[in-house]
Amino acid sequence: MESIKISVIIPIYNAEKYIARCLHSVLENTYQNLEVLCINDGSTDKSEEVLQNFASGDSRIKVLNQPNQGVSVARNYGLDVATGDYIAFVDADDWIHKQ
């Protein structure tokens, strides 16, 4: 089952207060064959800095920047670049169960 890759798409807009908790929950999941696509949708806070710090410590994270166009465009951008067998969407202010 671990050979199946899941692309987790996380649209982010000004989520510096929440994104660390979200990313910790995704990265600490028991299923590890993940591609985590963080779509920074033109954030004006320190979201990108937080994302870059996470990405520097985990090769599964890809930070993709775009001008602010809204959550739907950010999700579609993630779908365009995803390489996983399955897709999961997580919002930046959410966290997921370990399993």
C-alpha positions as CSV (number, residue, x, y, z in Angstrom):
1,M,0.0,0.0,0.0
2,E,2.9,2.4,0.7
3,S,3.7,2.5,-3.0
4,I,0.6,4.6,-3.6
5,K,1.4,8.3,-3.4
6,I,-1.1,10.7,-2.1
7,S,-0.9,14.4,-3.1
8,V,-2.1,16.6,-0.2
9,I,-3.0,20.1,-1.6
10,I,-3.1,22.9,1.0
11,P,-4.2,26.3,-0.2
12,I,-2.7,29.0,2.0
13,Y,-3.6,32.7,2.4
14,N,-2.4,34.6,5.5
15,A,-2.3,31.5,7.6
16,E,0.9,32.0,9.6
17,K,-1.0,31.4,12.9
18,Y,-2.3,28.0,11.8
19,I,-0.1,26.5,9.1
20,A,2.5,24.9,11.4
21,R,-0.2,22.9,13.2
22,C,-1.7,21.8,9.9
23,L,1.7,20.7,8.4
24,H,2.7,18.9,11.6
25,S,-0.5,16.9,11.5
26,V,0.0,16.0,7.8
27,L,3.7,15.1,8.1
28,E,3.2,13.0,11.3
29,N,0.5,10.9,9.7
30,T,1.1,7.2,9.8
31,Y,0.9,7.1,6.0
32,Q,4.2,8.6,4.8
33,N,4.2,8.3,1.0
34,L,2.9,11.9,0.5
35,E,3.5,14.8,-1.7
36,V,2.5,18.0,0.2
37,L,1.7,20.8,-2.2
38,C,1.5,24.1,-0.3
39,I,-0.1,26.7,-2.6
40,N,0.7,30.1,-1.2
41,D,-2.1,32.3,-2.6
42,G,-0.4,35.7,-2.3
43,S,-0.1,35.8,1.5
44,T,1.0,39.1,2.9
45,D,1.9,37.7,6.4
46,K,4.7,35.4,7.2
47,S,3.1,32.3,5.8
48,E,5.7,31.8,3.1
49,E,8.5,32.0,5.7
50,V,6.8,29.3,7.7
51,L,6.3,27.2,4.6
52,Q,9.9,27.5,3.5
53,N,11.1,26.5,7.0
54,F,9.0,23.3,6.8
55,A,10.1,22.6,3.2
56,S,13.8,22.9,4.1
57,G,13.4,20.1,6.6
58,D,11.1,17.7,4.6
59,S,11.5,16.9,0.9
60,R,7.9,15.9,0.6
61,I,6.8,19.5,0.9
62,K,6.7,21.7,-2.2
63,V,5.9,25.4,-1.8
64,L,4.2,27.0,-4.9
65,N,3.5,30.7,-5.0
66,Q,0.9,32.5,-7.0
67,P,-0.7,36.0,-6.8
68,N,-3.9,36.0,-4.7
69,Q,-6.6,34.5,-6.8
70,G,-8.7,32.6,-4.3
71,V,-8.9,29.2,-2.8
72,S,-10.5,27.5,-5.9
73,V,-7.7,28.7,-8.2
74,A,-5.1,27.6,-5.6
75,R,-6.7,24.1,-5.5
76,N,-6.8,23.9,-9.3
77,Y,-3.1,24.9,-9.4
78,G,-2.3,22.1,-7.0
79,L,-4.3,19.6,-9.2
80,D,-2.2,20.7,-12.2
81,V,1.1,19.9,-10.6
82,A,0.1,16.9,-8.4
83,T,1.9,13.7,-9.2
84,G,0.1,11.4,-6.7
85,D,-2.2,8.5,-7.4
86,Y,-4.8,10.1,-5.1
87,I,-5.6,13.7,-4.1
88,A,-6.5,15.0,-0.6
89,F,-7.4,18.6,0.2
90,V,-6.6,20.1,3.6
91,D,-7.3,23.7,4.6
92,A,-4.5,25.7,6.2
93,D,-6.4,26.1,9.4
94,D,-7.3,22.4,9.8
95,W,-5.4,19.5,11.1
96,I,-5.9,15.8,10.4
97,H,-5.9,12.6,12.5
98,K,-2.7,10.8,12.8
99,Q,-4.2,7.8,10.9
